[in-house]
Structure formats: structure tokens, C-alpha cells
Amino acid sequence: MKTGLITSDTYQNHNTGDGHPEKIDRVTAVIDNFKKMDNKELIWIKPAKFDQSFLTNTHSSKYIDLVSRSFPENGLAFLDGDTVVSPGSKDATKDAVGSIIAAIDGVQNKEFKNAFCAVRPPGHHAEKEKAMGFCIYNNVAVGANYLIEKYKYNKVAIIDFDVHHGNGTQDIFYNNEKVLYISTHQYPYYPGSGSEKENGKFNNILNIPLEAGTSANEYLNAYEHVLKKLKEFKPKFVLFSAGFDAHINDPLAQLRLESEDFYKITKRTLELSKSFCNGNVVSILEGGYDLKALQDSTQRHVDALIEFNW
């Protein structure tokens, strides 16, 4: 089987303004690279249309209404100090959510083995009732709730290797025994959450805080705790919150991973997943702000997804 690549041109219309790090070029760099590779093992898919009820499983109706009213007719508007929307953001946010739904449906229907969603805006900082950190809807959280609601999964794992803690995803699933949330992240750092003491009501949260300057070898050693927790939980589906800003060249943080390290952690996770979820894995883009590092790292991440299918 092949790997799905879900994306849409609407991300190009999500304008965050001059000088904003979460810029249009991020996804353009990723998509252009995959087009240039022309890998026959990739199946290109567009985002799904979805019923808004799947959004209200994750965010409150009040918050969804607030977001809907916030898209300006022209210019820019701010949902918080660094979360910007423009007229084109309305379709981009819908397609970011629709991408993970299309990816999950594709895996469930055996159209492809696994999938990567190249989207913006990212999602893991968005809480149930709050936009934050460039994020509007929590795409990966919608995906997890979609798996639970539509496909009746009772064990879903989210692995978040973005360099910033996914406070929104943790907030949404803190009291949900069906979802295991694991995060490796620089700490102390933005957004301030993510200490080892934040464990969830059902011990379903595992935070692995890492000091600034953590080397690739130190990170890979720490990642063994991710694999151990996965093995204990035995999820039936795994979602990656795939941020690539732990790269040594990323301007927004101080971890020291190379592009090859994202291949290593993806491969390790996929190999382990054989034993409990048959490699049912969907990944969705979060952060990553050095364009060359993002391009190379997403390529190696997807290489691991493709190789797993052979």
C-alpha cells in the first residue's frame, strides 16, 4: 500500500502578515519538494468536507462562532497576540481540519496505509475555547475525536514532537481516558505548560521536557520513554503532531535535532506500532520555521512512512 499526502491550495490564502514566522512559504516549500520528488508511492488527496458536529466534539460552539465571526472582509485580524487571520483564513482553517479527516478516512478505507497532512494553520496550541500560538482549530484533536466518534476507537495516541508543548491538545484530552497524549518539547519555554507533573486524570498525559541545547543523541534517548508509554497503552491508532522546529537550524527554539533524526523517531514508532495498531498512523504538520530544515525534515519523516509500507 502507499502513503497519502493530503493538502490544499487554500493555505496560500491564510495571510499572517509581513514578518510573521508562520508564513505561506512554509507549506509551499514542503509541497514543492514533494512535487519535485514525484514519488509514485504517494497518493495526493484533497481535504474532506465534514459535518460541523465533528468540530464541536473538540471546540465549544461559542468558540467556533467567535472564530467564524473573526475572519475580516479585508486586511488582518488578531485572535490573540500572534494568531492572525485574513479573509482567506476561513477556507484554510476548514481544509486543515478536513485534511486529517480525509487522512483518517483513507487509512480506514484502505486507500493508503498511512498519511501525512501538509497544512496550515497548525493546531496543537488551540484549546477548547482559545486560539493561541498561530493555531485556530486543534486539527489533531479533531482527528482523535473523529476516530472515537465515527470509528468507535477507544484507544488513540497522539505523539507531539513539536519543540513547543501542545498545551491545547493536553487541555482538550486531560480528562479523557481514551486518548494518550505524549509530548517532547523544550522546557521551560513557550507556552509555559508541559512539566512532568502534568499527567492527566487517567495518567494519560506524558510530558518529556527537554532543556535548551539538548543534543540529538540525548533527544533520541529520551524518545525511548515515548515508546515505552505507547507499548503500555497499546493504542489502536496513532496520530503525529509533527512539528519540525526541534531542528538545530530552526530560529524559534534551541534543540539540536537534524533532519535524519525525524526519520529515526518516525521509523521507531512505526515499527513498534505493528504490534498493537498494525501501523494505523496519520501525521499532520505543526511547526517548523526554517524553510530548508522543514523541507528536508518532512521529506525524511514521509520517507519513513513510505518505507513502512514495503
N, C-alpha and C positions, 0 to 999 in steps of 0.2 A: 504493500500500500504506500501511498505518497503522503506528503505533508501539505496541509492547507496554508495558504498565505492570504489573510483577509485584510483588505484595505479599501479606501475610497478616496476619491479626489477632493471630497468636501473638507478634508483637513487643511487644504490650501487656503480656504476662506476664513479660517479661525485666526484672525489677526490680533496679535497681542501687543502690537506697537513696536516702534524702533527701540532696539537695545534690549528687548526682553529675551531672557535665555531660552524660554520655551517658545521657539520660533518655528515658522513654517519649514525652514530648511532642514530641521531635524528629521522629519519623516521623508522629505524629498530625497535626502542623502541615502536613507535606508532603502527606499523603493527603487531609486535609480540604480543602486548597486545590485539589487536582486534582478532587475530587468537586464542589466549588463551581463550578469552571470548566465541568464537564460537556462536555469536548471530545470530539466524535464521532470524532476522529482517533486516539483512544486505545482500545486493546483491553485490558481488565483481565483479568489471568491470575493464577491461584494458583501457588505454588511446586510443583515436581515432586517426586515421591518418587524416590529414587535409590538405587542399589546402593552399599553402603559401600566397595566397591573403588575408586570414584572419589574417595573421601576419602583412602584410603591411598596414592593416587598423589601426594598433596601432603603429608600428615602421617604420621608414623610410627604404627604400630599401638599402640606403647607410649603415645604422647601421646593418641591417640584414646581409649584405655582410661582414662587418667588423667582426661580431660575427662568421660567418661561417669560415672565414679565421683564426680565433684566436685559434681554437682547435689544440693543439700540437699533433704531432705523438707520442711523449713520454714526460714524465715529466709534469711540470706545466707551465701555462702562466697566466699573470695577465691582466684583463680588466681594473681594477683600483687597488688602494692600497690594498683593501681587497676582491675583487671579482676575484676568482681563477677558472681557467678551466683546465681540463685534457683531455686526449683522449676520455674518456667515457662521458664527459660532453655533447657532441653533441647529443647523444640519450636521455640523461636525460632532457635536456632543451626542446627537442621536446615533450617528454612524459609529462612534466609538463604542457605545453600548451595543449597537446592533452587530458589531464585529465579533464580540465574544459570544453572542447568542448564535450567530452563524457558525462560528468555530465549533461550539459545543454540539449543535445540531449535526454538523458534518461528521464529527467523531462518532456520535451516537448512531448515525445512519450509515456508518462505514463508507462514507465518501472519501475519507482520508484517515490516516492513523492518528495523527496529531496535528497541531496547528499553531501558527504564530500570527498575532494581530498587530499590524503596524498602524498605530492610531495616534492621534492627539485630539483633544487634550488628554493628558494622563488622568489617573483616577484615585490613587491609593491614599491621598490626604483628605479626600472628601468624606466628611462624616455624614451621619444620618440627616442632619439638618444644617449643614455648614459647608460652604465652599472654602478651599484653603490650598495654598501651595501649588498653584497652577491648575488645580483639579476641581471639576464641577460635579460630575456624577462619578460614583465609585464603580468603574467598569468591572473590575474583577469581583467585587462584592455582588453586583447584579448577576454576574455569571454563576457564582456559587449558589445564590438563592434560586436561580433558574434551574440549576441541576437538582436542587432539593424539591422545588415546587413542581416542575414539569416531569422530571425523570425519576423522582422519588428516591434520590440518593440520600443516605443517612450518614455518610462519612465523606466529606470533601476537605482536601487540604489546600491551603494557599501558601506558597513559598515566595517570599518577597525579598529579592536580593538587591533592590534599590538601595543606594547609600543612605537615604533618609528613611526614618521609620515611618511605616504606613499607619499613622495614627487613626485615619478614617476607617480602614479595614478592621483594625483592632476594636475601635469603638462600636462598629456595627455587629461584630461577632463575639464580643466579650462574654456574653451570657448564652451563647449558642453551642450546645454540646455536639452538634452535627458538623461543625466547622473547626478545623485546626488551622490556626494562623501562626506561621513561623517567619520571623524577620531577622536578617543580618543587616546591621546598619552602623554607621559611625555614631558614637555617643560619648560625651554629651554633644548634641548638635541639633539642628532644626529637625523636627518641630518641638523637641524637648521631651517627648514621650519615648517609651521603649526601654525602660530599665528591666533588669532581670526579675524585679519584684512584681511586675505586671503579668499575671499568669492566667487570667480568665476565671470565670466562675467554676468551670469544669476542668481546670488545668489544661485548657485548650489553646492557650497562648504561650508561645516560646519566643522570647526576645533574646537575641545574641548581640549585645552591644560591643562595639569594637572601637578602640582608641584611634584617633587620628594618627596616620603613619603606619597603620597595620600593613604588613607585607603580604604578598600573595601566598606565601607558604603558611603564614600564621592564619590567614583567612581560610585556606583550604583545610587546615587542621580544625578550625572552629566549625567548618561546614559539616564535619562528622557528627556534630550534635543535631544538625538538621536531619541527617539521615537516620540517626538513632530514634529521634522522635517520630519520624514518618513510619519507621518499622513498627514502633509500638502502637501507633494509631491505626495503621493499615487502611488508608483511605481508598475509596473505590474510584476516585477521580482526583487528579492533581492539577491545580492552576498555578502558573508562574506569574507573579507581578514582576515583570522583567525590566528593571532599571539598570542602566549600564554606566551610571555615574560613580561607581566604585573604581572605575578605571583610573590609572595613575595620571592620565592626561586631562581628566575632567576638571574644569575650572571651579566647580561648586563644592568640592569636598577634598578630603586628604587621605583616602585609602589608596592602595598601590597595586591593584589588580591589572593584569594585562589582558588583551582580548582573548588569548588562549585559555585563560582561567575560566571564562564564561562557558567555553566548550567543556571544560573539565567538570564543572559543577552540574551542568545540564546532563552530561553523559552519566555521571554517578547517580543522579536522581532517576533517570530513565531506567538504568539497569536495575536499580532497587525496585522500581515501580512494577516490574514484571511480576513480582511475587504476589502483589495484592490488588493491582488495578489494571493489569495487562497493558500498561503503557498508555492508559487514557489520560492524555496530557494536552492542555491548551495554555499557551503563553500569550501575554498581552504587554505591550510596551508601556513602560512608565517613564523614568528619567534617562538622562544621558545627554550631555551638553557640549562635548567636543565632537564635532561632526565626523572626523576621521575615526576617532575611537569608537563612536557609536556605530558607524558603518561596519567597521571590522568586527566589533563585538557581536552585533546582531547576526552577522554572517556566520560566525563561529557557533553561536547559540543555535541557529537554524541548521547548521551542518550536523550538529549532534541530534537534532530532531529527525533529520532525514536519514542519517546513518542507522538510527534505531529501527527503521522500517525494513532494513535489508535482511 
